[in-house]
Amino acid sequence: MTRWRKSSRSGSQGDACVELAALPGGVGLRDSKAPDVGHLTLSPACFRKLVEQWK
């Protein structure tokens, strides 16, 4: 079973909620308000670049 974690940067009021999960071959990202819609899977290198751009 995949364990999704809410981002520490997500708002406390339920807005802008992003969840992350370690997936085979990458990192999953999804909207916690619509988890059944699906998710994006990024390679570890792409996820690292995304995080570095937000520093």
PDB file of N, CA, C, O and CB in Angstrom:
ATOM      1  N   MET A   1       0.844  -1.190   0.000  1.00  0.00           N
ATOM      2  CA  MET A   1       0.000   0.000   0.000  1.00  0.00           C
ATOM      3  C   MET A   1       0.884   1.246   0.000  1.00  0.00           C
ATOM      4  O   MET A   1       1.876   1.321   0.725  1.00  0.00           O
ATOM      5  CB  MET A   1      -0.957   0.002   1.226  1.00  0.00           C
ATOM      6  N   THR A   2       0.511   2.205  -0.813  1.00  0.00           N
ATOM      7  CA  THR A   2       1.270   3.447  -0.914  1.00  0.00           C
ATOM      8  C   THR A   2       0.936   4.360   0.257  1.00  0.00           C
ATOM      9  O   THR A   2      -0.232   4.555   0.594  1.00  0.00           O
ATOM     10  CB  THR A   2       0.982   4.157  -2.249  1.00  0.00           C
ATOM     11  N   ARG A   3       1.968   4.912   0.866  1.00  0.00           N
ATOM     12  CA  ARG A   3       1.793   5.836   1.999  1.00  0.00           C
ATOM     13  C   ARG A   3       1.987   7.266   1.495  1.00  0.00           C
ATOM     14  O   ARG A   3       3.098   7.671   1.153  1.00  0.00           O
ATOM     15  CB  ARG A   3       2.805   5.512   3.166  1.00  0.00           C
ATOM     16  N   TRP A   4       0.904   8.013   1.454  1.00  0.00           N
ATOM     17  CA  TRP A   4       0.949   9.407   1.021  1.00  0.00           C
ATOM     18  C   TRP A   4       1.150  10.303   2.231  1.00  0.00           C
ATOM     19  O   TRP A   4       0.550  10.087   3.284  1.00  0.00           O
ATOM     20  CB  TRP A   4      -0.342   9.797   0.261  1.00  0.00           C
ATOM     21  N   ARG A   5       2.005  11.317   2.070  1.00  0.00           N
ATOM     22  CA  ARG A   5       2.273  12.270   3.154  1.00  0.00           C
ATOM     23  C   ARG A   5       1.949  13.675   2.667  1.00  0.00           C
ATOM     24  O   ARG A   5       2.280  14.054   1.544  1.00  0.00           O
ATOM     25  CB  ARG A   5       3.758  12.181   3.634  1.00  0.00           C
ATOM     26  N   LYS A   6       1.301  14.431   3.530  1.00  0.00           N
ATOM     27  CA  LYS A   6       0.962  15.804   3.188  1.00  0.00           C
ATOM     28  C   LYS A   6       2.197  16.685   3.314  1.00  0.00           C
ATOM     29  O   LYS A   6       2.958  16.567   4.275  1.00  0.00           O
ATOM     30  CB  LYS A   6      -0.175  16.329   4.089  1.00  0.00           C
ATOM     31  N   SER A   7       2.389  17.548   2.359  1.00  0.00           N
ATOM     32  CA  SER A   7       3.527  18.456   2.367  1.00  0.00           C
ATOM     33  C   SER A   7       3.459  19.408   3.555  1.00  0.00           C
ATOM     34  O   SER A   7       2.383  19.885   3.917  1.00  0.00           O
ATOM     35  CB  SER A   7       3.585  19.244   1.062  1.00  0.00           C
ATOM     36  N   SER A   8       4.606  19.681   4.157  1.00  0.00           N
ATOM     37  CA  SER A   8       4.653  20.626   5.279  1.00  0.00           C
ATOM     38  C   SER A   8       4.344  22.047   4.814  1.00  0.00           C
ATOM     39  O   SER A   8       4.054  22.912   5.641  1.00  0.00           O
ATOM     40  CB  SER A   8       6.033  20.583   5.960  1.00  0.00           C
ATOM     41  N   ARG A   9       4.401  22.302   3.524  1.00  0.00           N
ATOM     42  CA  ARG A   9       4.092  23.627   2.984  1.00  0.00           C
ATOM     43  C   ARG A   9       2.613  23.796   2.653  1.00  0.00           C
ATOM     44  O   ARG A   9       2.187  24.878   2.251  1.00  0.00           O
ATOM     45  CB  ARG A   9       4.919  23.881   1.745  1.00  0.00           C
ATOM     46  N   SER A  10       1.842  22.750   2.818  1.00  0.00           N
ATOM     47  CA  SER A  10       0.401  22.849   2.568  1.00  0.00           C
ATOM     48  C   SER A  10      -0.251  23.719   3.623  1.00  0.00           C
ATOM     49  O   SER A  10       0.187  23.755   4.772  1.00  0.00           O
ATOM     50  CB  SER A  10      -0.252  21.455   2.549  1.00  0.00           C
ATOM     51  N   GLY A  11      -1.284  24.409   3.230  1.00  0.00           N
ATOM     52  CA  GLY A  11      -1.980  25.295   4.158  1.00  0.00           C
ATOM     53  C   GLY A  11      -2.706  24.527   5.239  1.00  0.00           C
ATOM     54  O   GLY A  11      -3.148  23.401   5.011  1.00  0.00           O
ATOM     55  N   SER A  12      -2.833  25.115   6.407  1.00  0.00           N
ATOM     56  CA  SER A  12      -3.516  24.474   7.530  1.00  0.00           C
ATOM     57  C   SER A  12      -5.036  24.543   7.395  1.00  0.00           C
ATOM     58  O   SER A  12      -5.748  23.863   8.134  1.00  0.00           O
ATOM     59  CB  SER A  12      -3.088  25.121   8.836  1.00  0.00           C
ATOM     60  N   GLN A  13      -5.540  25.345   6.476  1.00  0.00           N
ATOM     61  CA  GLN A  13      -6.971  25.501   6.276  1.00  0.00           C
ATOM     62  C   GLN A  13      -7.514  24.542   5.214  1.00  0.00           C
ATOM     63  O   GLN A  13      -8.682  24.640   4.839  1.00  0.00           O
ATOM     64  CB  GLN A  13      -7.283  26.931   5.887  1.00  0.00           C
ATOM     65  N   GLY A  14      -6.683  23.618   4.726  1.00  0.00           N
ATOM     66  CA  GLY A  14      -7.140  22.661   3.722  1.00  0.00           C
ATOM     67  C   GLY A  14      -6.948  23.132   2.300  1.00  0.00           C
ATOM     68  O   GLY A  14      -7.350  22.444   1.362  1.00  0.00           O
ATOM     69  N   ASP A  15      -6.340  24.292   2.120  1.00  0.00           N
ATOM     70  CA  ASP A  15      -6.092  24.773   0.764  1.00  0.00           C
ATOM     71  C   ASP A  15      -4.669  24.425   0.341  1.00  0.00           C
ATOM     72  O   ASP A  15      -3.804  24.199   1.188  1.00  0.00           O
ATOM     73  CB  ASP A  15      -6.326  26.298   0.672  1.00  0.00           C
ATOM     74  N   ALA A  16      -4.431  24.383  -0.939  1.00  0.00           N
ATOM     75  CA  ALA A  16      -3.103  24.121  -1.499  1.00  0.00           C
ATOM     76  C   ALA A  16      -2.471  22.867  -0.892  1.00  0.00           C
ATOM     77  O   ALA A  16      -1.303  22.880  -0.504  1.00  0.00           O
ATOM     78  CB  ALA A  16      -2.189  25.325  -1.271  1.00  0.00           C
ATOM     79  N   CYS A  17      -3.244  21.795  -0.814  1.00  0.00           N
ATOM     80  CA  CYS A  17      -2.749  20.564  -0.192  1.00  0.00           C
ATOM     81  C   CYS A  17      -2.091  19.656  -1.225  1.00  0.00           C
ATOM     82  O   CYS A  17      -2.735  19.193  -2.167  1.00  0.00           O
ATOM     83  CB  CYS A  17      -3.895  19.819   0.510  1.00  0.00           C
ATOM     84  N   VAL A  18      -0.827  19.417  -1.036  1.00  0.00           N
ATOM     85  CA  VAL A  18      -0.071  18.531  -1.907  1.00  0.00           C
ATOM     86  C   VAL A  18       0.393  17.342  -1.077  1.00  0.00           C
ATOM     87  O   VAL A  18       0.875  17.509   0.043  1.00  0.00           O
ATOM     88  CB  VAL A  18       1.140  19.271  -2.567  1.00  0.00           C
ATOM     89  N   GLU A  19       0.247  16.144  -1.627  1.00  0.00           N
ATOM     90  CA  GLU A  19       0.719  14.947  -0.944  1.00  0.00           C
ATOM     91  C   GLU A  19       1.805  14.294  -1.781  1.00  0.00           C
ATOM     92  O   GLU A  19       1.771  14.345  -3.010  1.00  0.00           O
ATOM     93  CB  GLU A  19      -0.443  13.956  -0.681  1.00  0.00           C
ATOM     94  N   LEU A  20       2.769  13.681  -1.106  1.00  0.00           N
ATOM     95  CA  LEU A  20       3.896  13.012  -1.747  1.00  0.00           C
ATOM     96  C   LEU A  20       3.937  11.555  -1.310  1.00  0.00           C
ATOM     97  O   LEU A  20       3.504  11.210  -0.211  1.00  0.00           O
ATOM     98  CB  LEU A  20       5.229  13.722  -1.406  1.00  0.00           C
ATOM     99  N   ALA A  21       4.463  10.708  -2.184  1.00  0.00           N
ATOM    100  CA  ALA A  21       4.642   9.298  -1.844  1.00  0.00           C
ATOM    101  C   ALA A  21       5.853   8.756  -2.584  1.00  0.00           C
ATOM    102  O   ALA A  21       6.116   9.125  -3.728  1.00  0.00           O
ATOM    103  CB  ALA A  21       3.372   8.473  -2.190  1.00  0.00           C
ATOM    104  N   ALA A  22       6.581   7.881  -1.918  1.00  0.00           N
ATOM    105  CA  ALA A  22       7.686   7.168  -2.570  1.00  0.00           C
ATOM    106  C   ALA A  22       7.061   6.053  -3.409  1.00  0.00           C
ATOM    107  O   ALA A  22       6.359   5.192  -2.879  1.00  0.00           O
ATOM    108  CB  ALA A  22       8.726   6.588  -1.510  1.00  0.00           C
ATOM    109  N   LEU A  23       7.316   6.072  -4.702  1.00  0.00           N
ATOM    110  CA  LEU A  23       6.776   5.075  -5.629  1.00  0.00           C
ATOM    111  C   LEU A  23       7.935   4.351  -6.306  1.00  0.00           C
ATOM    112  O   LEU A  23       9.051   4.869  -6.341  1.00  0.00           O
ATOM    113  CB  LEU A  23       5.841   5.740  -6.690  1.00  0.00           C
ATOM    114  N   PRO A  24       7.688   3.184  -6.833  1.00  0.00           N
ATOM    115  CA  PRO A  24       8.755   2.494  -7.570  1.00  0.00           C
ATOM    116  C   PRO A  24       9.248   3.380  -8.727  1.00  0.00           C
ATOM    117  O   PRO A  24       8.483   3.713  -9.632  1.00  0.00           O
ATOM    118  CB  PRO A  24       8.247   1.115  -8.112  1.00  0.00           C
ATOM    119  N   GLY A  25      10.484   3.742  -8.687  1.00  0.00           N
ATOM    120  CA  GLY A  25      11.077   4.542  -9.758  1.00  0.00           C
ATOM    121  C   GLY A  25      10.850   6.033  -9.664  1.00  0.00           C
ATOM    122  O   GLY A  25      11.220   6.755 -10.590  1.00  0.00           O
ATOM    123  N   GLY A  26      10.261   6.530  -8.591  1.00  0.00           N
ATOM    124  CA  GLY A  26      10.054   7.963  -8.528  1.00  0.00           C
ATOM    125  C   GLY A  26       9.299   8.442  -7.310  1.00  0.00           C
ATOM    126  O   GLY A  26       9.152   7.737  -6.312  1.00  0.00           O
ATOM    127  N   VAL A  27       8.821   9.681  -7.432  1.00  0.00           N
ATOM    128  CA  VAL A  27       8.074  10.336  -6.365  1.00  0.00           C
ATOM    129  C   VAL A  27       6.698  10.694  -6.911  1.00  0.00           C
ATOM    130  O   VAL A  27       6.590  11.318  -7.967  1.00  0.00           O
ATOM    131  CB  VAL A  27       8.823  11.608  -5.834  1.00  0.00           C
ATOM    132  N   GLY A  28       5.647  10.301  -6.195  1.00  0.00           N
ATOM    133  CA  GLY A  28       4.291  10.624  -6.605  1.00  0.00           C
ATOM    134  C   GLY A  28       3.832  11.921  -5.972  1.00  0.00           C
ATOM    135  O   GLY A  28       4.127  12.191  -4.807  1.00  0.00           O
ATOM    136  N   LEU A  29       3.103  12.731  -6.746  1.00  0.00           N
ATOM    137  CA  LEU A  29       2.517  13.974  -6.258  1.00  0.00           C
ATOM    138  C   LEU A  29       1.045  13.961  -6.596  1.00  0.00           C
ATOM    139  O   LEU A  29       0.668  13.605  -7.713  1.00  0.00           O
ATOM    140  CB  LEU A  29       3.222  15.221  -6.868  1.00  0.00           C
ATOM    141  N   ARG A  30       0.192  14.351  -5.634  1.00  0.00           N
ATOM    142  CA  ARG A  30      -1.236  14.419  -5.911  1.00  0.00           C
ATOM    143  C   ARG A  30      -1.888  15.516  -5.075  1.00  0.00           C
ATOM    144  O   ARG A  30      -1.308  15.995  -4.101  1.00  0.00           O
ATOM    145  CB  ARG A  30      -1.906  13.062  -5.633  1.00  0.00           C
ATOM    146  N   ASP A  31      -3.074  15.900  -5.459  1.00  0.00           N
ATOM    147  CA  ASP A  31      -3.883  16.874  -4.749  1.00  0.00           C
ATOM    148  C   ASP A  31      -4.664  16.116  -3.680  1.00  0.00           C
ATOM    149  O   ASP A  31      -5.438  15.216  -4.006  1.00  0.00           O
ATOM    150  CB  ASP A  31      -4.841  17.656  -5.723  1.00  0.00           C
ATOM    151  N   SER A  32      -4.474  16.463  -2.425  1.00  0.00           N
ATOM    152  CA  SER A  32      -5.142  15.731  -1.344  1.00  0.00           C
ATOM    153  C   SER A  32      -6.652  15.912  -1.358  1.00  0.00           C
ATOM    154  O   SER A  32      -7.378  15.099  -0.786  1.00  0.00           O
ATOM    155  CB  SER A  32      -4.597  16.173  -0.008  1.00  0.00           C
ATOM    156  N   LYS A  33      -7.139  16.981  -2.012  1.00  0.00           N
ATOM    157  CA  LYS A  33      -8.583  17.200  -2.089  1.00  0.00           C
ATOM    158  C   LYS A  33      -9.223  16.346  -3.176  1.00  0.00           C
ATOM    159  O   LYS A  33     -10.446  16.206  -3.209  1.00  0.00           O
ATOM    160  CB  LYS A  33      -8.881  18.671  -2.345  1.00  0.00           C
ATOM    161  N   ALA A  34      -8.411  15.770  -4.070  1.00  0.00           N
ATOM    162  CA  ALA A  34      -8.938  14.955  -5.170  1.00  0.00           C
ATOM    163  C   ALA A  34      -8.024  13.750  -5.411  1.00  0.00           C
ATOM    164  O   ALA A  34      -7.496  13.592  -6.512  1.00  0.00           O
ATOM    165  CB  ALA A  34      -9.073  15.803  -6.470  1.00  0.00           C
ATOM    166  N   PRO A  35      -7.831  12.906  -4.407  1.00  0.00           N
ATOM    167  CA  PRO A  35      -6.882  11.800  -4.549  1.00  0.00           C
ATOM    168  C   PRO A  35      -7.279  10.761  -5.597  1.00  0.00           C
ATOM    169  O   PRO A  35      -6.417  10.065  -6.134  1.00  0.00           O
ATOM    170  CB  PRO A  35      -6.718  11.121  -3.232  1.00  0.00           C
ATOM    171  N   ASP A  36      -8.565  10.651  -5.889  1.00  0.00           N
ATOM    172  CA  ASP A  36      -9.013   9.667  -6.871  1.00  0.00           C
ATOM    173  C   ASP A  36      -8.800  10.110  -8.313  1.00  0.00           C
ATOM    174  O   ASP A  36      -8.948   9.310  -9.236  1.00  0.00           O
ATOM    175  CB  ASP A  36     -10.464   9.367  -6.655  1.00  0.00           C
ATOM    176  N   VAL A  37      -8.454  11.377  -8.513  1.00  0.00           N
ATOM    177  CA  VAL A  37      -8.224  11.896  -9.858  1.00  0.00           C
ATOM    178  C   VAL A  37      -6.936  11.318 -10.450  1.00  0.00           C
ATOM    179  O   VAL A  37      -6.825  11.159 -11.665  1.00  0.00           O
ATOM    180  CB  VAL A  37      -8.158  13.433  -9.836  1.00  0.00           C
ATOM    181  N   GLY A  38      -5.985  11.012  -9.606  1.00  0.00           N
ATOM    182  CA  GLY A  38      -4.715  10.472 -10.072  1.00  0.00           C
ATOM    183  C   GLY A  38      -3.541  11.228  -9.485  1.00  0.00           C
ATOM    184  O   GLY A  38      -3.704  12.073  -8.604  1.00  0.00           O
ATOM    185  N   HIS A  39      -2.361  10.916  -9.981  1.00  0.00           N
ATOM    186  CA  HIS A  39      -1.154  11.568  -9.477  1.00  0.00           C
ATOM    187  C   HIS A  39      -0.121  11.682 -10.592  1.00  0.00           C
ATOM    188  O   HIS A  39      -0.224  11.029 -11.630  1.00  0.00           O
ATOM    189  CB  HIS A  39      -0.571  10.789  -8.277  1.00  0.00           C
ATOM    190  N   LEU A  40       0.858  12.511 -10.355  1.00  0.00           N
ATOM    191  CA  LEU A  40       2.016  12.633 -11.240  1.00  0.00           C
ATOM    192  C   LEU A  40       3.144  11.826 -10.628  1.00  0.00           C
ATOM    193  O   LEU A  40       3.294  11.789  -9.407  1.00  0.00           O
ATOM    194  CB  LEU A  40       2.437  14.133 -11.449  1.00  0.00           C
ATOM    195  N   THR A  41       3.931  11.185 -11.461  1.00  0.00           N
ATOM    196  CA  THR A  41       5.129  10.504 -10.979  1.00  0.00           C
ATOM    197  C   THR A  41       6.337  11.168 -11.604  1.00  0.00           C
ATOM    198  O   THR A  41       6.470  11.223 -12.827  1.00  0.00           O
ATOM    199  CB  THR A  41       5.094   8.981 -11.310  1.00  0.00           C
ATOM    200  N   LEU A  42       7.214  11.671 -10.758  1.00  0.00           N
ATOM    201  CA  LEU A  42       8.450  12.307 -11.213  1.00  0.00           C
ATOM    202  C   LEU A  42       9.632  11.412 -10.884  1.00  0.00           C
ATOM    203  O   LEU A  42       9.638  10.721  -9.865  1.00  0.00           O
ATOM    204  CB  LEU A  42       8.629  13.702 -10.566  1.00  0.00           C
ATOM    205  N   SER A  43      10.624  11.430 -11.750  1.00  0.00           N
ATOM    206  CA  SER A  43      11.854  10.707 -11.440  1.00  0.00           C
ATOM    207  C   SER A  43      12.514  11.388 -10.251  1.00  0.00           C
ATOM    208  O   SER A  43      12.241  12.559  -9.988  1.00  0.00           O
ATOM    209  CB  SER A  43      12.820  10.661 -12.674  1.00  0.00           C
ATOM    210  N   PRO A  44      13.373  10.685  -9.528  1.00  0.00           N
ATOM    211  CA  PRO A  44      14.069  11.335  -8.410  1.00  0.00           C
ATOM    212  C   PRO A  44      14.817  12.601  -8.837  1.00  0.00           C
ATOM    213  O   PRO A  44      14.828  13.589  -8.101  1.00  0.00           O
ATOM    214  CB  PRO A  44      15.046  10.358  -7.775  1.00  0.00           C
ATOM    215  N   ALA A  45      15.439  12.581 -10.011  1.00  0.00           N
ATOM    216  CA  ALA A  45      16.181  13.753 -10.481  1.00  0.00           C
ATOM    217  C   ALA A  45      15.249  14.933 -10.759  1.00  0.00           C
ATOM    218  O   ALA A  45      15.578  16.068 -10.414  1.00  0.00           O
ATOM    219  CB  ALA A  45      16.974  13.406 -11.744  1.00  0.00           C
ATOM    220  N   CYS A  46      14.099  14.685 -11.374  1.00  0.00           N
ATOM    221  CA  CYS A  46      13.130  15.755 -11.644  1.00  0.00           C
ATOM    222  C   CYS A  46      12.560  16.312 -10.346  1.00  0.00           C
ATOM    223  O   CYS A  46      12.394  17.524 -10.212  1.00  0.00           O
ATOM    224  CB  CYS A  46      11.989  15.238 -12.540  1.00  0.00           C
ATOM    225  N   PHE A  47      12.263  15.441  -9.395  1.00  0.00           N
ATOM    226  CA  PHE A  47      11.730  15.906  -8.117  1.00  0.00           C
ATOM    227  C   PHE A  47      12.765  16.766  -7.400  1.00  0.00           C
ATOM    228  O   PHE A  47      12.422  17.801  -6.828  1.00  0.00           O
ATOM    229  CB  PHE A  47      11.315  14.713  -7.233  1.00  0.00           C
ATOM    230  N   ARG A  48      14.021  16.346  -7.427  1.00  0.00           N
ATOM    231  CA  ARG A  48      15.095  17.114  -6.792  1.00  0.00           C
ATOM    232  C   ARG A  48      15.184  18.509  -7.416  1.00  0.00           C
ATOM    233  O   ARG A  48      15.319  19.498  -6.695  1.00  0.00           O
ATOM    234  CB  ARG A  48      16.453  16.373  -6.927  1.00  0.00           C
ATOM    235  N   LYS A  49      15.110  18.600  -8.744  1.00  0.00           N
ATOM    236  CA  LYS A  49      15.171  19.907  -9.416  1.00  0.00           C
ATOM    237  C   LYS A  49      13.978  20.781  -9.024  1.00  0.00           C
ATOM    238  O   LYS A  49      14.129  21.985  -8.817  1.00  0.00           O
ATOM    239  CB  LYS A  49      15.210  19.723 -10.950  1.00  0.00           C
ATOM    240  N   LEU A  50      12.793  20.173  -8.922  1.00  0.00           N
ATOM    241  CA  LEU A  50      11.608  20.910  -8.518  1.00  0.00           C
ATOM    242  C   LEU A  50      11.785  21.496  -7.126  1.00  0.00           C
ATOM    243  O   LEU A  50      11.486  22.669  -6.903  1.00  0.00           O
ATOM    244  CB  LEU A  50      10.379  20.008  -8.561  1.00  0.00           C
ATOM    245  N   VAL A  51      12.264  20.699  -6.200  1.00  0.00           N
ATOM    246  CA  VAL A  51      12.477  21.173  -4.824  1.00  0.00           C
ATOM    247  C   VAL A  51      13.541  22.251  -4.778  1.00  0.00           C
ATOM    248  O   VAL A  51      13.392  23.235  -4.054  1.00  0.00           O
ATOM    249  CB  VAL A  51      12.875  20.012  -3.908  1.00  0.00           C
ATOM    250  N   GLU A  52      14.612  22.083  -5.539  1.00  0.00           N
ATOM    251  CA  GLU A  52      15.691  23.080  -5.548  1.00  0.00           C
ATOM    252  C   GLU A  52      15.198  24.422  -6.065  1.00  0.00           C
ATOM    253  O   GLU A  52      15.676  25.461  -5.610  1.00  0.00           O
ATOM    254  CB  GLU A  52      16.863  22.592  -6.404  1.00  0.00           C
ATOM    255  N   GLN A  53      14.259  24.430  -7.001  1.00  0.00           N
ATOM    256  CA  GLN A  53      13.740  25.690  -7.553  1.00  0.00           C
ATOM    257  C   GLN A  53      12.892  26.445  -6.542  1.00  0.00           C
ATOM    258  O   GLN A  53      12.729  27.658  -6.679  1.00  0.00           O
ATOM    259  CB  GLN A  53      12.919  25.419  -8.807  1.00  0.00           C
ATOM    260  N   TRP A  54      12.347  25.775  -5.530  1.00  0.00           N
ATOM    261  CA  TRP A  54      11.491  26.422  -4.546  1.00  0.00           C
ATOM    262  C   TRP A  54      12.242  26.868  -3.305  1.00  0.00           C
ATOM    263  O   TRP A  54      11.631  27.402  -2.379  1.00  0.00           O
ATOM    264  CB  TRP A  54      10.386  25.499  -4.153  1.00  0.00           C
ATOM    265  N   LYS A  55      13.537  26.664  -3.263  1.00  0.00           N
ATOM    266  CA  LYS A  55      14.325  27.083  -2.086  1.00  0.00           C
ATOM    267  C   LYS A  55      14.486  28.580  -2.066  1.00  0.00           C
ATOM    268  O   LYS A  55      15.116  29.122  -1.157  1.00  0.00           O
ATOM    269  CB  LYS A  55      15.707  26.411  -2.076  1.00  0.00           C
TER     270      LYS A  55
END
